[in-house]
Amino acid sequence: MNVIGLYDYLVIIFYFAFMVGVGLVFRKFNKDISDYFRGGGTMVWWMTGAATIMANLSVWSFTGAAAKIYEAGTVVAMVWLVTLSPEFLLPRLLPDVSGKCG
């Protein structure tokens, strides 16, 4: 029994080609690695923070983290909570954050 069929391979190849194409089209908007990670320094602070929170609350958080916590115990949950705490504490500790990231 073949688990991955022809259509599965075609979808994977299309997705890979599409992602490479998007990268080639948008590479002209980034001058260096700082532009890539900071959006050129033009993103407002709250947008950067929201993107960081969304990256931490990704699919892994809801699926992989639950499995890892079940497997390894609550220590993993504590590590995950510690990585999230600065995102919630820093706005309260630094209320005079400037309007731009960088």
Order of alpha helices (4+ residues) and beta strands (2+ residues): alpha-alpha-alpha-alpha-alpha-alpha
